[in-house]
């Protein structure tokens, strides 16, 4: 860090676009590893380290050591442990030791040695993609692990020294019942993770589930049943000590994801790797999505960025600020909105805010505007009202 750095929070997201196999619901940018995967993954890791060494130092010189690092995918732990830890060490050497360093992992791709290497390399938070503790449901959605392997992965992470572990769970899965969900939640709670993320299944275009649905072969819970699952999660997790701090995220006190909080608070972050997204100096971009094209561009010393919104306006920035902040329990900080845009929030959104307060979907508290519990359930409706052209 240089002496003239203006220290401020910032993050780094690194994308690993590989999985053992694609899950039936997944539309993330990732590909299943094939026969030539070992060489390709080594080439990709080398390109990723090169991008890190090219892009990180200038930001560290401006802002000081990085605040958070998040390595996601795909499944980062599909990479050989030595390869993944080399990426992690390159990041920390270039950016400084972050306060929070998260690595995503899937059961079935980690063992005690891999987890010990990650912890020794600087990772201090693990996000485990469990989704369910029901073997029947795991097979139905295309996961490679069993419920016992998920429990074993969690125990191995604890033994490796991870004292900050997040579990992902899903609801609304094909043929899933409320009792199925309760069993998975109780199993997760018995493990006592620090953080739990819950996601309702969305059938995304281009996925195997979308094809099955079009053919009438996908048996999903009814809307009422899925809503019952949602309501159960929103009541049960806080009652068991996990506060809801964002629409899909619950944590014990002090274990909220700092990296994800940065996204929702417009903290700048560098995205590295194929398909990674970044936000620096008010500009958002995405990197090229094809791993082979990414490797070729990095080797040629070329840019891998594809700007998303060259026509981004002040109104766009206000909308984005509102959407992101409203995802959190605290909501929009009216004073910060005024400092950021030079205008009072009620001048821009006063009519919308009052309309949804009357409907019980928004609330005001301590100079913040936030979603109520009912508003979180209908978040997309409220977000749409904050479009300034609407």
Phi, psi and omega in degrees: 000133179278159183292337183266012178294138174263099188298129177206158179294141172199162184227170175227131172246127178243130185255132175247106191270042182229147175221162172296317173202157180282133175286156187293341182256354194275130173241017176290159178282101178198160179222149178289140181288139181244199184296328182265015190295321186302313180293317181297319181294325175295317178297319180295316180299320179296319179294319180297316178297323179295319178294319178302311183293336178278320191261332187284313186306319179298325179286322177296324178296328181278318194242356183088191183298145180298149181271314182222149174230138179225121176253113185232186183196206025052195176230097182307325185282006167290330177297147171306143185304320180296323181291315181293319180291330176294320175299314182298316180294323177297317178300313184289322177298321183280326190250348186094168181281116181286158174293325180226128180229103186259139170236129173283143179213151174246137171305144184095349178238005180229150171223182184301320182292315179301313183293323177295321178294319179296316181296318180293331182280351176124352176292131179235006177216137181237134176247110184262123179276082183276310179074315179199154172252028179245114184300323179298316180289323178300317177296320184295329182262001173088020177284152184267351186252166172256171178297320180294322177295326176294315178297319180296320179297319178297313181297321179294323178295319176299315181296331179281352177106008177281115177252016176218097184236134176249142175245136173265134174231152179236152175227166184076023181284158180305127179066004180291139175249168177298321178296322176302314181296317180301320179297316179295318180296316180295323176296316178299315182294328178295332177284339178062055174290164178277340189212143176224130173250137180234135183227131172281140179298130171241125179279104185271144179301139176088359179265160175304325178296323179295319177297315180297320179296317180298332180268003180073025185252006183249116181260097182263154173301152176295164178301319180295319180293318179295322178293324177296321177297315178302310183298322178300313181298317183293335178269317188289314186295314175298324180294338181258015172098011180247103183286139177278111182251354177205164189311317186248007191233139182228142182208153166291156184304128178090357183245020174298147180291113179294322182296311181293327174301325177300318177302315186284346180249017177060031173287134181295147176211146177265131174256127179233146182105162178301134177071003177288150177245150179223165180211102182223135178056038177076005181250131176255145178210163171235144175280160177306143188272335183280125184297322181293317178296322178298313181298316180298317182294316179297317179298329181274358182074020183266163176290145176249008184272144174232097184307137185273321189218080180294342181261019184300130184248173175299322178296319176301317181296320178296315179301312182298316178303314182294313180303311185294314182293324182291345176292339186266159178299323182287330180076206184277126173277109186298322180293319180292322176301315180296318178296321185289319189246356178070025180210146180291141183298328180288336175294325182269316191236012186307314183294319179295315181300312182295322179301315185276342169293316179300323180280355178082017182257343176233158177218156173249136177202124175051052176064023174241153173241120187222159173290142168281178175300318177295324179293325178295326178291328182247036187304318184298325178296318181290318179303318182299328180289343179270005171286122188289342176270357185286000000 
